[in-house]
């Protein structure tokens, strides 16, 4: 029963999909992160299906890319975008760690949040529009799952910047050994599926995702003293963006060369 409740809590938090509501208890939160990647699987599946429809009905690349970009927002409600924007504001404030943590909690949107989100959107649009091969598209779609696997691992493994907030509550309540084991297994299976589509491309993209996690660890320690819910959202978008950039690079400079 705890596993089922953890599944419903994960879906209700990390997506806009309607699920049964009930009172949350600490024991119900033990396995939330185990189901976090499944939201990414849904996103990847929807994007792949949308691209299939675009090919079937000869929908133009602009519409294909724009709606493909919007699908993650439709499913998650922009949950991770909010964390990305808050983190960008905090990092570009160049303030002491304590002040940066205060900025993360500030509900106001700063100029750098808008600027960096616009830059991210342009990069996402440009790189996603270059993905034409079916194998690379499948690898990119798997990336939405992989980014959440790595994010879940970081939540229960990396030092936390503060002892309050949603991430701390879930991480503190998690059965860490089970969560790490489950997410590690899901990571391996996801990377295996990516490599099955194209071994060199899948491996390169997976390595890029892991290196993004390493960067996230050192950057979050330097800027905030650890990770928070907002920095987790920042990582998800950063990882997915890096996956797209590497996939587009492979498409343009290797496969089309």
N, C-alpha and C positions, 0 to 999 in steps of 0.2 A: 504493500500500500504506500509506503514511503517513497518508493521509486516512482510510482504513478503520480503521486502528488508533486514530486520534484519535477517530473516532466511537464505537468500543467503549469507550475510556477515558472519554469524556464520559458515556456511558450508565451505566457501572459506578459512576462517582463521584456523579453527580447524580440517580440513581434506584436503585430496588431491583430493576430488571429484570435477570434473569440474562443475561449475555453471555459469550462466550469470554474466558478469562483468558490473559495472556501477560506476559512481562517488559517493563516500561515502559522505553523509552529516550527520551532528550531529543528526538530527531527525531520521535518518535511523538506528541509533545505540541504540535506547532506549530499544529494547527487545532482543538484541543479546544473552544475557546469558540465556534467556528462552529456546533457542534452542540448547544450548551447550550440554545438556545431550543426545540429539538425536543422536549425534555422538557416544556416548557410547552405545546407543541402537543398532546402526548398528554394532559396534564392537562385542557386545555380541551375536547378531543374527548370524553373520558370524562365530564366534567361535563355537557356538552350531551346526550350519550346518556342519562345518568342522568335528566336533566330530561325527556327525551322519554319514557322509561319511566314516570316519575311521572305525566305527563299521560295516557299510554295506560291506566294501571291506577288512575288517580285516587288516587295516594298523597298523603297530607297534606303541607302546607307545612313542618311541623316536621321530619318524616322526610326530606323532600326537601332541606331546607337543611342538616340535621346531617350527612347522608351526603355531600352535595355539599362541605361543609367538610372532610370526612375524606379525600376522594379525593386531594388533593394530598399529604397525609401518607402515605397508602398507597403512592403512586407514588414519592415522594422519600425515604421513611423519616424524615421530619422534619428533613432535612439543613439547610434554611434556618431552621427554627424554632430550632434550637440556636444559630445565629449571632445571631438576633434576641434571644434571651434573654441571651446573653453580652454583647451590645452594650448592652442595657437596663441590665444590672447595672453595666457600666463607666461609662456616661453618668451614671447616678444616684448614682454614688459621689462625684462632684464632686471627684475627685482630680486631681493633675497628670497630664499625658499619659503619662509613663512608668508610673505606677501603673495607669492605665486599660488600657494595653496588657498589663500583668501580669494584670489581672482578666479580660481576654478569653481568656487561656490557662488560667485557673483552671477546673477541672472541676466545682467546686461550684456549686450553684444558689443565688442570692441572692433575697431577698424581692422586690426590684423586678422581677426577671426573671419571677417568677410573677404578680405584680400586673399588669404591663404585657401579658403574654401573655393573661391572663384578660380584660383590657380590650379587647385586640385581637380576641379570640374573640367577645366580645359584640357588638362593632361589626360584625365580619364576618357573624355570624349575623343580626343585625338588618337590615343592608343587603342581604344576599344574599336574604333572605326576601321583600324588596320587589320583586325583579326578576321581572316577569311577562311582559313583551313578548318575543317571540322575537328581535327585532332587538337589543335591549339585552343579552339573554342571550348572543347570539353575540359582541357587542362585549366583554363581560366575559370570555368564554372566550378571545378573542384576546388579552386582557390578560395572560394567563399566559405567552404567547409573547413579547409586547412587553416585559414586565418583565425577562425573561431576556436579550433582545437588548440592552437598555439596561445591564443589569448586566455583560454581557460587554464592552461598549464601555468601561464605567468601569474594568474590570479592566486593560485594556491602554492606557488613556489617562490615568487619574487617578494622582497620586503615591501610592506605596505607603508605608504607615506603618513597615514593617520589611522587612528583607532575609532573611526566612526564612518558613517556612510554605507551605501548599499554594498559596495564591493567588500568592505571589511566584514559586514554582517554575513554575507554569503560565504566568504572565504573562511571565516572563523567557525561557521556552522558545518562546513564541508567535511566529509570523510576523505581526508586528503590522499591517503594511499589509494583508495578505490578510484577517486577522481583522476589522479595522475596516471594510474594504470589504464583506466578506461580511455582517457584522452590520448595517451601515448599509443595505444592500440589503434584508435581511430585515425591518428596521424599516419601511422605506418600503412594502414589500409588505403587511406586517401592518396598518399604518395605512390603506393603501388599501382593504384588505378591511373594516376597521372602518367606514370612511366609506361603503363600498358598502352596508352594512346600513342606515345612516342618516348622511347627511353631517354634519349639525350635531352629533348625539350622538357619532359616532365621532371627529370632530375635537376636540370638547371633552374627551373622555376621553383622547385621545392627548396633547393639550396638558398635561393634568393629570399624565400619566405623565412627560413630559419635565420639567415643573417639579419633580416629585419627584426626578428625577435631579439637577437643579441644587441643590436643597436638600441632597441627599445629599452632593454635592461639598463644599459649604461646611461642612456639619455634621461630616463626617469629617475635613476639614482642621483644623477648630477643636478637635475633641475628641481626635483621635488623631494628627494630622499627616499623615494619608493614609488609604487604604483597606486593609482586611485581608480575609481569608476570612470572618471573622465579620460584619464590617460589610456585606459583599456579601449575606450571608443576610438581614441586617436590611433592606437595600434592597429585596430581592425581595418580602418580606412587606409592607413599607411601600408599595411601588408598587402591589401588588395590592390592598391595603386602600384606597388612595386611588382607584383605578379603580372599586372597588365603591361607595364613598361617592358619587362623582360620578355613577355610573350610577343609583344609587338616588335621588339628588336629581333627576335628569332624569325618572325614572319617576314620582316622587311629585308634584313641584311644577310640572312642565312638561307631561308627557304625560297625566297624570290630572287636571290642573287644569281 
